[in-house]
Amino acid sequence: MQISLQTAYKNLRLLDQVDIATSASYRQLAQDILADPSISLEWRQAISNRLNRANYLLTLVTVSGDDSY
């Protein structure tokens, strides 16, 4: 893996502070980590939890009352 797991984990906290392309890149990296069985379950769970949290927070900001989700 070209980027450390710690860096990938930290990057998920920056999703709302970076441009769309960078955010997509961070999310894709997280998905790649989650799909890699050679990475420890502990790391995959931590990254999954942070990604889920980031996705939840994003819905609070981008989905209005008239939007369907």
mmCIF file as Biopython writes it, N, C-alpha, C and O atoms, coordinates in Angstrom:
data_model
#
loop_
_atom_site.group_PDB
_atom_site.id
_atom_site.type_symbol
_atom_site.label_atom_id
_atom_site.label_alt_id
_atom_site.label_comp_id
_atom_site.label_asym_id
_atom_site.label_entity_id
_atom_site.label_seq_id
_atom_site.pdbx_PDB_ins_code
_atom_site.Cartn_x
_atom_site.Cartn_y
_atom_site.Cartn_z
_atom_site.occupancy
_atom_site.B_iso_or_equiv
_atom_site.auth_seq_id
_atom_site.auth_asym_id
_atom_site.pdbx_PDB_model_num
ATOM 1   N N  . MET A ? 1  ? 0.850   -1.175 0.000  1.0 0.0 1  A 1 
ATOM 2   C CA . MET A ? 1  ? 0.000   0.000  0.000  1.0 0.0 1  A 1 
ATOM 3   C C  . MET A ? 1  ? 0.893   1.234  0.000  1.0 0.0 1  A 1 
ATOM 4   O O  . MET A ? 1  ? 1.828   1.328  0.795  1.0 0.0 1  A 1 
ATOM 5   N N  . GLN A ? 2  ? 0.608   2.168  -0.881 1.0 0.0 2  A 1 
ATOM 6   C CA . GLN A ? 2  ? 1.452   3.342  -1.049 1.0 0.0 2  A 1 
ATOM 7   C C  . GLN A ? 2  ? 1.285   4.356  0.079  1.0 0.0 2  A 1 
ATOM 8   O O  . GLN A ? 2  ? 2.199   5.137  0.342  1.0 0.0 2  A 1 
ATOM 9   N N  . ILE A ? 3  ? 0.170   4.357  0.726  1.0 0.0 3  A 1 
ATOM 10  C CA . ILE A ? 3  ? -0.108  5.317  1.791  1.0 0.0 3  A 1 
ATOM 11  C C  . ILE A ? 3  ? -0.328  4.524  3.080  1.0 0.0 3  A 1 
ATOM 12  O O  . ILE A ? 3  ? -0.881  3.425  3.051  1.0 0.0 3  A 1 
ATOM 13  N N  . SER A ? 4  ? 0.098   5.072  4.180  1.0 0.0 4  A 1 
ATOM 14  C CA . SER A ? 4  ? -0.059  4.342  5.438  1.0 0.0 4  A 1 
ATOM 15  C C  . SER A ? 4  ? -1.524  4.288  5.851  1.0 0.0 4  A 1 
ATOM 16  O O  . SER A ? 4  ? -2.322  5.153  5.489  1.0 0.0 4  A 1 
ATOM 17  N N  . LEU A ? 5  ? -1.852  3.273  6.601  1.0 0.0 5  A 1 
ATOM 18  C CA . LEU A ? 5  ? -3.219  3.137  7.104  1.0 0.0 5  A 1 
ATOM 19  C C  . LEU A ? 5  ? -3.574  4.310  8.008  1.0 0.0 5  A 1 
ATOM 20  O O  . LEU A ? 5  ? -4.709  4.785  7.996  1.0 0.0 5  A 1 
ATOM 21  N N  . GLN A ? 6  ? -2.619  4.770  8.779  1.0 0.0 6  A 1 
ATOM 22  C CA . GLN A ? 6  ? -2.860  5.911  9.664  1.0 0.0 6  A 1 
ATOM 23  C C  . GLN A ? 6  ? -3.197  7.164  8.867  1.0 0.0 6  A 1 
ATOM 24  O O  . GLN A ? 6  ? -4.088  7.927  9.241  1.0 0.0 6  A 1 
ATOM 25  N N  . THR A ? 7  ? -2.482  7.371  7.770  1.0 0.0 7  A 1 
ATOM 26  C CA . THR A ? 7  ? -2.754  8.535  6.925  1.0 0.0 7  A 1 
ATOM 27  C C  . THR A ? 7  ? -4.131  8.418  6.282  1.0 0.0 7  A 1 
ATOM 28  O O  . THR A ? 7  ? -4.880  9.394  6.239  1.0 0.0 7  A 1 
ATOM 29  N N  . ALA A ? 8  ? -4.467  7.242  5.788  1.0 0.0 8  A 1 
ATOM 30  C CA . ALA A ? 8  ? -5.789  7.033  5.188  1.0 0.0 8  A 1 
ATOM 31  C C  . ALA A ? 8  ? -6.877  7.295  6.220  1.0 0.0 8  A 1 
ATOM 32  O O  . ALA A ? 8  ? -7.897  7.909  5.907  1.0 0.0 8  A 1 
ATOM 33  N N  . TYR A ? 9  ? -6.665  6.835  7.446  1.0 0.0 9  A 1 
ATOM 34  C CA . TYR A ? 9  ? -7.620  7.047  8.534  1.0 0.0 9  A 1 
ATOM 35  C C  . TYR A ? 9  ? -7.770  8.536  8.839  1.0 0.0 9  A 1 
ATOM 36  O O  . TYR A ? 9  ? -8.885  9.033  8.992  1.0 0.0 9  A 1 
ATOM 37  N N  . LYS A ? 10 ? -6.664  9.231  8.924  1.0 0.0 10 A 1 
ATOM 38  C CA . LYS A ? 10 ? -6.692  10.671 9.205  1.0 0.0 10 A 1 
ATOM 39  C C  . LYS A ? 10 ? -7.339  11.456 8.069  1.0 0.0 10 A 1 
ATOM 40  O O  . LYS A ? 10 ? -8.066  12.418 8.315  1.0 0.0 10 A 1 
ATOM 41  N N  . ASN A ? 11 ? -7.081  11.051 6.832  1.0 0.0 11 A 1 
ATOM 42  C CA . ASN A ? 11 ? -7.637  11.760 5.677  1.0 0.0 11 A 1 
ATOM 43  C C  . ASN A ? 11 ? -9.161  11.768 5.676  1.0 0.0 11 A 1 
ATOM 44  O O  . ASN A ? 11 ? -9.779  12.700 5.162  1.0 0.0 11 A 1 
ATOM 45  N N  . LEU A ? 12 ? -9.766  10.735 6.250  1.0 0.0 12 A 1 
ATOM 46  C CA . LEU A ? 12 ? -11.224 10.679 6.276  1.0 0.0 12 A 1 
ATOM 47  C C  . LEU A ? 12 ? -11.827 11.785 7.137  1.0 0.0 12 A 1 
ATOM 48  O O  . LEU A ? 12 ? -13.015 12.082 7.009  1.0 0.0 12 A 1 
ATOM 49  N N  . ARG A ? 13 ? -11.049 12.384 7.988  1.0 0.0 13 A 1 
ATOM 50  C CA . ARG A ? 13 ? -11.520 13.530 8.777  1.0 0.0 13 A 1 
ATOM 51  C C  . ARG A ? 13 ? -11.499 14.819 7.966  1.0 0.0 13 A 1 
ATOM 52  O O  . ARG A ? 13 ? -12.075 15.826 8.378  1.0 0.0 13 A 1 
ATOM 53  N N  . LEU A ? 14 ? -10.844 14.788 6.827  1.0 0.0 14 A 1 
ATOM 54  C CA . LEU A ? 14 ? -10.670 16.000 6.018  1.0 0.0 14 A 1 
ATOM 55  C C  . LEU A ? 14 ? -11.635 16.083 4.841  1.0 0.0 14 A 1 
ATOM 56  O O  . LEU A ? 14 ? -11.542 17.015 4.041  1.0 0.0 14 A 1 
ATOM 57  N N  . LEU A ? 15 ? -12.543 15.147 4.718  1.0 0.0 15 A 1 
ATOM 58  C CA . LEU A ? 15 ? -13.395 15.075 3.533  1.0 0.0 15 A 1 
ATOM 59  C C  . LEU A ? 15 ? -14.160 16.365 3.257  1.0 0.0 15 A 1 
ATOM 60  O O  . LEU A ? 15 ? -14.374 16.719 2.097  1.0 0.0 15 A 1 
ATOM 61  N N  . ASP A ? 16 ? -14.566 17.058 4.290  1.0 0.0 16 A 1 
ATOM 62  C CA . ASP A ? 16 ? -15.327 18.291 4.089  1.0 0.0 16 A 1 
ATOM 63  C C  . ASP A ? 16 ? -14.427 19.510 3.904  1.0 0.0 16 A 1 
ATOM 64  O O  . ASP A ? 16 ? -14.918 20.620 3.695  1.0 0.0 16 A 1 
ATOM 65  N N  . GLN A ? 17 ? -13.111 19.308 3.979  1.0 0.0 17 A 1 
ATOM 66  C CA . GLN A ? 17 ? -12.173 20.424 3.874  1.0 0.0 17 A 1 
ATOM 67  C C  . GLN A ? 17 ? -11.368 20.414 2.575  1.0 0.0 17 A 1 
ATOM 68  O O  . GLN A ? 17 ? -10.596 21.336 2.312  1.0 0.0 17 A 1 
ATOM 69  N N  . VAL A ? 18 ? -11.550 19.377 1.769  1.0 0.0 18 A 1 
ATOM 70  C CA . VAL A ? 18 ? -10.782 19.248 0.533  1.0 0.0 18 A 1 
ATOM 71  C C  . VAL A ? 18 ? -11.716 19.335 -0.667 1.0 0.0 18 A 1 
ATOM 72  O O  . VAL A ? 18 ? -12.936 19.279 -0.518 1.0 0.0 18 A 1 
ATOM 73  N N  . ASP A ? 19 ? -11.138 19.471 -1.854 1.0 0.0 19 A 1 
ATOM 74  C CA . ASP A ? 19 ? -11.966 19.548 -3.059 1.0 0.0 19 A 1 
ATOM 75  C C  . ASP A ? 19 ? -12.601 18.183 -3.357 1.0 0.0 19 A 1 
ATOM 76  O O  . ASP A ? 19 ? -12.242 17.169 -2.757 1.0 0.0 19 A 1 
ATOM 77  N N  . ILE A ? 20 ? -13.533 18.186 -4.278 1.0 0.0 20 A 1 
ATOM 78  C CA . ILE A ? 20 ? -14.314 16.988 -4.595 1.0 0.0 20 A 1 
ATOM 79  C C  . ILE A ? 20 ? -13.424 15.848 -5.080 1.0 0.0 20 A 1 
ATOM 80  O O  . ILE A ? 20 ? -13.626 14.703 -4.677 1.0 0.0 20 A 1 
ATOM 81  N N  . ALA A ? 21 ? -12.459 16.132 -5.923 1.0 0.0 21 A 1 
ATOM 82  C CA . ALA A ? 21 ? -11.587 15.085 -6.453 1.0 0.0 21 A 1 
ATOM 83  C C  . ALA A ? 21 ? -10.749 14.452 -5.347 1.0 0.0 21 A 1 
ATOM 84  O O  . ALA A ? 21 ? -10.577 13.233 -5.317 1.0 0.0 21 A 1 
ATOM 85  N N  . THR A ? 22 ? -10.232 15.265 -4.449 1.0 0.0 22 A 1 
ATOM 86  C CA . THR A ? 22 ? -9.433  14.737 -3.342 1.0 0.0 22 A 1 
ATOM 87  C C  . THR A ? 22 ? -10.309 13.920 -2.408 1.0 0.0 22 A 1 
ATOM 88  O O  . THR A ? 22 ? -9.909  12.850 -1.948 1.0 0.0 22 A 1 
ATOM 89  N N  . SER A ? 23 ? -11.499 14.424 -2.130 1.0 0.0 23 A 1 
ATOM 90  C CA . SER A ? 23 ? -12.444 13.694 -1.285 1.0 0.0 23 A 1 
ATOM 91  C C  . SER A ? 23 ? -12.764 12.330 -1.896 1.0 0.0 23 A 1 
ATOM 92  O O  . SER A ? 23 ? -12.795 11.324 -1.187 1.0 0.0 23 A 1 
ATOM 93  N N  . ALA A ? 24 ? -12.996 12.294 -3.185 1.0 0.0 24 A 1 
ATOM 94  C CA . ALA A ? 24 ? -13.281 11.027 -3.875 1.0 0.0 24 A 1 
ATOM 95  C C  . ALA A ? 24 ? -12.086 10.085 -3.785 1.0 0.0 24 A 1 
ATOM 96  O O  . ALA A ? 24 ? -12.253 8.880  -3.599 1.0 0.0 24 A 1 
ATOM 97  N N  . SER A ? 25 ? -10.898 10.627 -3.914 1.0 0.0 25 A 1 
ATOM 98  C CA . SER A ? 25 ? -9.684  9.820  -3.807 1.0 0.0 25 A 1 
ATOM 99  C C  . SER A ? 25 ? -9.555  9.219  -2.405 1.0 0.0 25 A 1 
ATOM 100 O O  . SER A ? 25 ? -9.211  8.045  -2.266 1.0 0.0 25 A 1 
ATOM 101 N N  . TYR A ? 26 ? -9.824  9.999  -1.385 1.0 0.0 26 A 1 
ATOM 102 C CA . TYR A ? 26 ? -9.760  9.515  0.003  1.0 0.0 26 A 1 
ATOM 103 C C  . TYR A ? 26 ? -10.800 8.416  0.230  1.0 0.0 26 A 1 
ATOM 104 O O  . TYR A ? 26 ? -10.521 7.412  0.884  1.0 0.0 26 A 1 
ATOM 105 N N  . ARG A ? 27 ? -11.984 8.616  -0.310 1.0 0.0 27 A 1 
ATOM 106 C CA . ARG A ? 27 ? -13.045 7.613  -0.157 1.0 0.0 27 A 1 
ATOM 107 C C  . ARG A ? 27 ? -12.696 6.317  -0.887 1.0 0.0 27 A 1 
ATOM 108 O O  . ARG A ? 27 ? -12.938 5.224  -0.376 1.0 0.0 27 A 1 
ATOM 109 N N  . GLN A ? 28 ? -12.130 6.446  -2.076 1.0 0.0 28 A 1 
ATOM 110 C CA . GLN A ? 28 ? -11.749 5.258  -2.839 1.0 0.0 28 A 1 
ATOM 111 C C  . GLN A ? 28 ? -10.672 4.479  -2.106 1.0 0.0 28 A 1 
ATOM 112 O O  . GLN A ? 28 ? -10.726 3.251  -2.048 1.0 0.0 28 A 1 
ATOM 113 N N  . LEU A ? 29 ? -9.700  5.177  -1.550 1.0 0.0 29 A 1 
ATOM 114 C CA . LEU A ? 29 ? -8.654  4.518  -0.778 1.0 0.0 29 A 1 
ATOM 115 C C  . LEU A ? 29 ? -9.262  3.769  0.408  1.0 0.0 29 A 1 
ATOM 116 O O  . LEU A ? 29 ? -8.872  2.637  0.696  1.0 0.0 29 A 1 
ATOM 117 N N  . ALA A ? 30 ? -10.203 4.392  1.085  1.0 0.0 30 A 1 
ATOM 118 C CA . ALA A ? 30 ? -10.869 3.733  2.212  1.0 0.0 30 A 1 
ATOM 119 C C  . ALA A ? 30 ? -11.584 2.465  1.741  1.0 0.0 30 A 1 
ATOM 120 O O  . ALA A ? 30 ? -11.517 1.432  2.407  1.0 0.0 30 A 1 
ATOM 121 N N  . GLN A ? 31 ? -12.265 2.543  0.600  1.0 0.0 31 A 1 
ATOM 122 C CA . GLN A ? 31 ? -12.946 1.366  0.063  1.0 0.0 31 A 1 
ATOM 123 C C  . GLN A ? 31 ? -11.952 0.264  -0.280 1.0 0.0 31 A 1 
ATOM 124 O O  . GLN A ? 31 ? -12.213 -0.913 -0.031 1.0 0.0 31 A 1 
ATOM 125 N N  . ASP A ? 32 ? -10.826 0.641  -0.844 1.0 0.0 32 A 1 
ATOM 126 C CA . ASP A ? 32 ? -9.790  -0.347 -1.172 1.0 0.0 32 A 1 
ATOM 127 C C  . ASP A ? 32 ? -9.269  -1.037 0.088  1.0 0.0 32 A 1 
ATOM 128 O O  . ASP A ? 32 ? -9.034  -2.246 0.092  1.0 0.0 32 A 1 
ATOM 129 N N  . ILE A ? 33 ? -9.096  -0.274 1.135  1.0 0.0 33 A 1 
ATOM 130 C CA . ILE A ? 33 ? -8.633  -0.840 2.409  1.0 0.0 33 A 1 
ATOM 131 C C  . ILE A ? 33 ? -9.678  -1.805 2.961  1.0 0.0 33 A 1 
ATOM 132 O O  . ILE A ? 33 ? -9.339  -2.894 3.424  1.0 0.0 33 A 1 
ATOM 133 N N  . LEU A ? 34 ? -10.933 -1.410 2.913  1.0 0.0 34 A 1 
ATOM 134 C CA . LEU A ? 34 ? -11.999 -2.264 3.434  1.0 0.0 34 A 1 
ATOM 135 C C  . LEU A ? 34 ? -12.100 -3.579 2.669  1.0 0.0 34 A 1 
ATOM 136 O O  . LEU A ? 34 ? -12.496 -4.599 3.233  1.0 0.0 34 A 1 
ATOM 137 N N  . ALA A ? 35 ? -11.749 -3.559 1.402  1.0 0.0 35 A 1 
ATOM 138 C CA . ALA A ? 35 ? -11.848 -4.758 0.573  1.0 0.0 35 A 1 
ATOM 139 C C  . ALA A ? 35 ? -10.612 -5.650 0.639  1.0 0.0 35 A 1 
ATOM 140 O O  . ALA A ? 35 ? -10.604 -6.735 0.057  1.0 0.0 35 A 1 
ATOM 141 N N  . ASP A ? 36 ? -9.582  -5.216 1.330  1.0 0.0 36 A 1 
ATOM 142 C CA . ASP A ? 36 ? -8.320  -5.955 1.375  1.0 0.0 36 A 1 
ATOM 143 C C  . ASP A ? 36 ? -8.248  -6.842 2.620  1.0 0.0 36 A 1 
ATOM 144 O O  . ASP A ? 36 ? -8.044  -6.336 3.724  1.0 0.0 36 A 1 
ATOM 145 N N  . PRO A ? 37 ? -8.413  -8.151 2.457  1.0 0.0 37 A 1 
ATOM 146 C CA . PRO A ? 37 ? -8.413  -9.043 3.626  1.0 0.0 37 A 1 
ATOM 147 C C  . PRO A ? 37 ? -7.046  -9.176 4.305  1.0 0.0 37 A 1 
ATOM 148 O O  . PRO A ? 37 ? -6.955  -9.721 5.405  1.0 0.0 37 A 1 
ATOM 149 N N  . SER A ? 38 ? -5.997  -8.689 3.669  1.0 0.0 38 A 1 
ATOM 150 C CA . SER A ? 38 ? -4.674  -8.768 4.294  1.0 0.0 38 A 1 
ATOM 151 C C  . SER A ? 38 ? -4.480  -7.679 5.349  1.0 0.0 38 A 1 
ATOM 152 O O  . SER A ? 38 ? -3.534  -7.733 6.134  1.0 0.0 38 A 1 
ATOM 153 N N  . ILE A ? 39 ? -5.381  -6.686 5.365  1.0 0.0 39 A 1 
ATOM 154 C CA . ILE A ? 39 ? -5.323  -5.619 6.368  1.0 0.0 39 A 1 
ATOM 155 C C  . ILE A ? 39 ? -6.115  -6.087 7.581  1.0 0.0 39 A 1 
ATOM 156 O O  . ILE A ? 39 ? -7.181  -6.687 7.442  1.0 0.0 39 A 1 
ATOM 157 N N  . SER A ? 40 ? -5.599  -5.814 8.752  1.0 0.0 40 A 1 
ATOM 158 C CA . SER A ? 40 ? -6.220  -6.315 9.980  1.0 0.0 40 A 1 
ATOM 159 C C  . SER A ? 40 ? -7.665  -5.841 10.111 1.0 0.0 40 A 1 
ATOM 160 O O  . SER A ? 40 ? -8.041  -4.757 9.664  1.0 0.0 40 A 1 
ATOM 161 N N  . LEU A ? 41 ? -8.444  -6.695 10.739 1.0 0.0 41 A 1 
ATOM 162 C CA . LEU A ? 41 ? -9.849  -6.376 10.971 1.0 0.0 41 A 1 
ATOM 163 C C  . LEU A ? 41 ? -9.977  -5.104 11.811 1.0 0.0 41 A 1 
ATOM 164 O O  . LEU A ? 41 ? -10.888 -4.306 11.591 1.0 0.0 41 A 1 
ATOM 165 N N  . GLU A ? 42 ? -9.085  -4.917 12.753 1.0 0.0 42 A 1 
ATOM 166 C CA . GLU A ? 42 ? -9.117  -3.724 13.596 1.0 0.0 42 A 1 
ATOM 167 C C  . GLU A ? 42 ? -9.000  -2.450 12.755 1.0 0.0 42 A 1 
ATOM 168 O O  . GLU A ? 42 ? -9.759  -1.502 12.956 1.0 0.0 42 A 1 
ATOM 169 N N  . TRP A ? 43 ? -8.058  -2.427 11.821 1.0 0.0 43 A 1 
ATOM 170 C CA . TRP A ? 43 ? -7.889  -1.253 10.957 1.0 0.0 43 A 1 
ATOM 171 C C  . TRP A ? 43 ? -9.091  -1.077 10.054 1.0 0.0 43 A 1 
ATOM 172 O O  . TRP A ? 43 ? -9.586  0.038  9.888  1.0 0.0 43 A 1 
ATOM 173 N N  . ARG A ? 44 ? -9.571  -2.173 9.464  1.0 0.0 44 A 1 
ATOM 174 C CA . ARG A ? 44 ? -10.720 -2.069 8.564  1.0 0.0 44 A 1 
ATOM 175 C C  . ARG A ? 44 ? -11.952 -1.571 9.303  1.0 0.0 44 A 1 
ATOM 176 O O  . ARG A ? 44 ? -12.729 -0.794 8.746  1.0 0.0 44 A 1 
ATOM 177 N N  . GLN A ? 45 ? -12.149 -2.003 10.549 1.0 0.0 45 A 1 
ATOM 178 C CA . GLN A ? 45 ? -13.290 -1.518 11.324 1.0 0.0 45 A 1 
ATOM 179 C C  . GLN A ? 45 ? -13.144 -0.031 11.656 1.0 0.0 45 A 1 
ATOM 180 O O  . GLN A ? 45 ? -14.114 0.724  11.578 1.0 0.0 45 A 1 
ATOM 181 N N  . ALA A ? 46 ? -11.947 0.382  12.021 1.0 0.0 46 A 1 
ATOM 182 C CA . ALA A ? 46 ? -11.719 1.791  12.349 1.0 0.0 46 A 1 
ATOM 183 C C  . ALA A ? 46 ? -11.979 2.678  11.130 1.0 0.0 46 A 1 
ATOM 184 O O  . ALA A ? 46 ? -12.624 3.720  11.238 1.0 0.0 46 A 1 
ATOM 185 N N  . ILE A ? 47 ? -11.480 2.261  9.989  1.0 0.0 47 A 1 
ATOM 186 C CA . ILE A ? 47 ? -11.674 3.043  8.761  1.0 0.0 47 A 1 
ATOM 187 C C  . ILE A ? 47 ? -13.135 3.017  8.341  1.0 0.0 47 A 1 
ATOM 188 O O  . ILE A ? 47 ? -13.675 4.031  7.900  1.0 0.0 47 A 1 
ATOM 189 N N  . SER A ? 48 ? -13.771 1.870  8.475  1.0 0.0 48 A 1 
ATOM 190 C CA . SER A ? 48 ? -15.197 1.772  8.153  1.0 0.0 48 A 1 
ATOM 191 C C  . SER A ? 48 ? -16.025 2.693  9.039  1.0 0.0 48 A 1 
ATOM 192 O O  . SER A ? 48 ? -16.920 3.383  8.552  1.0 0.0 48 A 1 
ATOM 193 N N  . ASN A ? 49 ? -15.736 2.709  10.323 1.0 0.0 49 A 1 
ATOM 194 C CA . ASN A ? 49 ? -16.469 3.575  11.246 1.0 0.0 49 A 1 
ATOM 195 C C  . ASN A ? 49 ? -16.285 5.049  10.896 1.0 0.0 49 A 1 
ATOM 196 O O  . ASN A ? 49 ? -17.240 5.826  10.909 1.0 0.0 49 A 1 
ATOM 197 N N  . ARG A ? 50 ? -15.052 5.420  10.585 1.0 0.0 50 A 1 
ATOM 198 C CA . ARG A ? 50 ? -14.797 6.827  10.254 1.0 0.0 50 A 1 
ATOM 199 C C  . ARG A ? 50 ? -15.446 7.200  8.928  1.0 0.0 50 A 1 
ATOM 200 O O  . ARG A ? 50 ? -15.982 8.300  8.794  1.0 0.0 50 A 1 
ATOM 201 N N  . LEU A ? 51 ? -15.407 6.308  7.953  1.0 0.0 51 A 1 
ATOM 202 C CA . LEU A ? 51 ? -16.041 6.576  6.663  1.0 0.0 51 A 1 
ATOM 203 C C  . LEU A ? 51 ? -17.555 6.688  6.831  1.0 0.0 51 A 1 
ATOM 204 O O  . LEU A ? 51 ? -18.179 7.578  6.252  1.0 0.0 51 A 1 
ATOM 205 N N  . ASN A ? 52 ? -18.142 5.798  7.612  1.0 0.0 52 A 1 
ATOM 206 C CA . ASN A ? 52 ? -19.586 5.876  7.864  1.0 0.0 52 A 1 
ATOM 207 C C  . ASN A ? 52 ? -19.950 7.180  8.553  1.0 0.0 52 A 1 
ATOM 208 O O  . ASN A ? 52 ? -20.958 7.801  8.215  1.0 0.0 52 A 1 
ATOM 209 N N  . ARG A ? 53 ? -19.150 7.593  9.502  1.0 0.0 53 A 1 
ATOM 210 C CA . ARG A ? 53 ? -19.396 8.850  10.217 1.0 0.0 53 A 1 
ATOM 211 C C  . ARG A ? 53 ? -19.306 10.042 9.251  1.0 0.0 53 A 1 
ATOM 212 O O  . ARG A ? 53 ? -20.142 10.945 9.285  1.0 0.0 53 A 1 
ATOM 213 N N  . ALA A ? 54 ? -18.287 10.027 8.398  1.0 0.0 54 A 1 
ATOM 214 C CA . ALA A ? 54 ? -18.120 11.107 7.423  1.0 0.0 54 A 1 
ATOM 215 C C  . ALA A ? 54 ? -19.306 11.145 6.457  1.0 0.0 54 A 1 
ATOM 216 O O  . ALA A ? 54 ? -19.797 12.222 6.119  1.0 0.0 54 A 1 
ATOM 217 N N  . ASN A ? 55 ? -19.762 9.987  6.019  1.0 0.0 55 A 1 
ATOM 218 C CA . ASN A ? 55 ? -20.910 9.931  5.120  1.0 0.0 55 A 1 
ATOM 219 C C  . ASN A ? 55 ? -22.164 10.462 5.803  1.0 0.0 55 A 1 
ATOM 220 O O  . ASN A ? 55 ? -22.951 11.181 5.187  1.0 0.0 55 A 1 
ATOM 221 N N  . TYR A ? 56 ? -22.350 10.117 7.059  1.0 0.0 56 A 1 
ATOM 222 C CA . TYR A ? 56 ? -23.499 10.597 7.820  1.0 0.0 56 A 1 
ATOM 223 C C  . TYR A ? 56 ? -23.459 12.126 7.943  1.0 0.0 56 A 1 
ATOM 224 O O  . TYR A ? 56 ? -24.459 12.803 7.704  1.0 0.0 56 A 1 
ATOM 225 N N  . LEU A ? 57 ? -22.312 12.648 8.311  1.0 0.0 57 A 1 
ATOM 226 C CA . LEU A ? 57 ? -22.184 14.102 8.458  1.0 0.0 57 A 1 
ATOM 227 C C  . LEU A ? 57 ? -22.409 14.807 7.128  1.0 0.0 57 A 1 
ATOM 228 O O  . LEU A ? 57 ? -22.980 15.896 7.087  1.0 0.0 57 A 1 
ATOM 229 N N  . LEU A ? 58 ? -21.964 14.190 6.048  1.0 0.0 58 A 1 
ATOM 230 C CA . LEU A ? 58 ? -22.174 14.769 4.730  1.0 0.0 58 A 1 
ATOM 231 C C  . LEU A ? 58 ? -23.663 14.856 4.397  1.0 0.0 58 A 1 
ATOM 232 O O  . LEU A ? 58 ? -24.108 15.836 3.799  1.0 0.0 58 A 1 
ATOM 233 N N  . THR A ? 59 ? -24.424 13.853 4.776  1.0 0.0 59 A 1 
ATOM 234 C CA . THR A ? 59 ? -25.864 13.904 4.500  1.0 0.0 59 A 1 
ATOM 235 C C  . THR A ? 59 ? -26.536 15.027 5.275  1.0 0.0 59 A 1 
ATOM 236 O O  . THR A ? 59 ? -27.503 15.618 4.792  1.0 0.0 59 A 1 
ATOM 237 N N  . LEU A ? 60 ? -26.041 15.328 6.461  1.0 0.0 60 A 1 
ATOM 238 C CA . LEU A ? 60 ? -26.616 16.411 7.248  1.0 0.0 60 A 1 
ATOM 239 C C  . LEU A ? 60 ? -26.403 17.766 6.590  1.0 0.0 60 A 1 
ATOM 240 O O  . LEU A ? 60 ? -27.206 18.684 6.756  1.0 0.0 60 A 1 
ATOM 241 N N  . VAL A ? 61 ? -25.317 17.879 5.845  1.0 0.0 61 A 1 
ATOM 242 C CA . VAL A ? 61 ? -24.973 19.145 5.206  1.0 0.0 61 A 1 
ATOM 243 C C  . VAL A ? 61 ? -25.583 19.269 3.829  1.0 0.0 61 A 1 
ATOM 244 O O  . VAL A ? 61 ? -25.977 20.364 3.429  1.0 0.0 61 A 1 
ATOM 245 N N  . THR A ? 62 ? -25.673 18.168 3.088  1.0 0.0 62 A 1 
ATOM 246 C CA . THR A ? 62 ? -26.052 18.266 1.676  1.0 0.0 62 A 1 
ATOM 247 C C  . THR A ? 62 ? -27.492 17.876 1.367  1.0 0.0 62 A 1 
ATOM 248 O O  . THR A ? 62 ? -27.990 18.213 0.292  1.0 0.0 62 A 1 
ATOM 249 N N  . VAL A ? 63 ? -28.178 17.178 2.269  1.0 0.0 63 A 1 
ATOM 250 C CA . VAL A ? 63 ? -29.540 16.753 1.987  1.0 0.0 63 A 1 
ATOM 251 C C  . VAL A ? 63 ? -30.495 17.715 2.679  1.0 0.0 63 A 1 
ATOM 252 O O  . VAL A ? 63 ? -30.443 17.900 3.894  1.0 0.0 63 A 1 
ATOM 253 N N  . SER A ? 64 ? -31.356 18.314 1.891  1.0 0.0 64 A 1 
ATOM 254 C CA . SER A ? 64 ? -32.338 19.228 2.474  1.0 0.0 64 A 1 
ATOM 255 C C  . SER A ? 64 ? -33.647 18.479 2.699  1.0 0.0 64 A 1 
ATOM 256 O O  . SER A ? 64 ? -33.778 17.314 2.326  1.0 0.0 64 A 1 
ATOM 257 N N  . GLY A ? 65 ? -34.584 19.138 3.295  1.0 0.0 65 A 1 
ATOM 258 C CA . GLY A ? 65 ? -35.855 18.505 3.624  1.0 0.0 65 A 1 
ATOM 259 C C  . GLY A ? 65 ? -36.639 18.006 2.422  1.0 0.0 65 A 1 
ATOM 260 O O  . GLY A ? 65 ? -37.424 17.065 2.539  1.0 0.0 65 A 1 
ATOM 261 N N  . ASP A ? 66 ? -36.437 18.622 1.278  1.0 0.0 66 A 1 
ATOM 262 C CA . ASP A ? 66 ? -37.162 18.215 0.079  1.0 0.0 66 A 1 
ATOM 263 C C  . ASP A ? 66 ? -36.441 17.133 -0.721 1.0 0.0 66 A 1 
ATOM 264 O O  . ASP A ? 66 ? -36.998 16.595 -1.678 1.0 0.0 66 A 1 
ATOM 265 N N  . ASP A ? 67 ? -35.224 16.819 -0.341 1.0 0.0 67 A 1 
ATOM 266 C CA . ASP A ? 67 ? -34.453 15.823 -1.077 1.0 0.0 67 A 1 
ATOM 267 C C  . ASP A ? 67 ? -34.831 14.418 -0.604 1.0 0.0 67 A 1 
ATOM 268 O O  . ASP A ? 67 ? -35.159 14.206 0.563  1.0 0.0 67 A 1 
ATOM 269 N N  . SER A ? 68 ? -34.777 13.482 -1.520 1.0 0.0 68 A 1 
ATOM 270 C CA . SER A ? 68 ? -34.935 12.080 -1.119 1.0 0.0 68 A 1 
ATOM 271 C C  . SER A ? 68 ? -33.548 11.477 -1.027 1.0 0.0 68 A 1 
ATOM 272 O O  . SER A ? 68 ? -32.623 11.917 -1.710 1.0 0.0 68 A 1 
ATOM 273 N N  . TYR A ? 69 ? -33.410 10.493 -0.201 1.0 0.0 69 A 1 
ATOM 274 C CA . TYR A ? 69 ? -32.087 9.895  -0.016 1.0 0.0 69 A 1 
ATOM 275 C C  . TYR A ? 69 ? -32.159 8.430  -0.260 1.0 0.0 69 A 1 
ATOM 276 O O  . TYR A ? 69 ? -31.147 7.737  -0.155 1.0 0.0 69 A 1 
#
